[in-house]
């Protein structure tokens, strides 16, 4: 079984389509595992939901997903994110809003636990340091955890209780062995590692490996849609900068 692991699509249909096309052309996949933030920031919330729901989909909610349907507090969002979430709320059909509201915050799939932020704070914690990694490993009932939210890819090994973060290098097969780990596949719709290319991962259950890949897409088309939708200029610009 091969799972396509996506996080933080953020209503970016061109980025999502490029990822799906690339994954299909490189061995394909059997199902999609999504780590939340389907919506927010970008111009195509409904079309992005429709695209991923064509596949077998296992997914958790992100802070933007719940924020768009009034299930999470968006007071702490910055002004641009808040403006985008209000715009998004107005775009969603009742069925789309119902889908987002019905997403769980944590699910398991085989040896993996899927969560947007972290296991001690599924919607809001940015898992980026040793302490937050320790806390999530302690709470995890499975050997491996998949997280998103920071939009920053990494591969973190438990290392006997002092977790170590490694670069999740592109196009390299990372073996999943005895050691527990936490993995962030990077972000589809708004990368923040100073590289605007969408990032995704493929898990191969037979080989017990996980690989990260990046793709290119027409950023200008997405930016043009954002301008037409009058989404904040700051969000339009950061997309091309990968920040
Ligand atoms: Zn996000």
Boltz pocket constraint, residues with backbone or C-beta under 6 A from the ligand:
constraints:
  - pocket:
      binder: B
      contacts: [[A, 8], [A, 10], [A, 36], [A, 37], [A, 62], [A, 64], [A, 149], [A, 150], [A, 151]]
      max_distance: 6.0
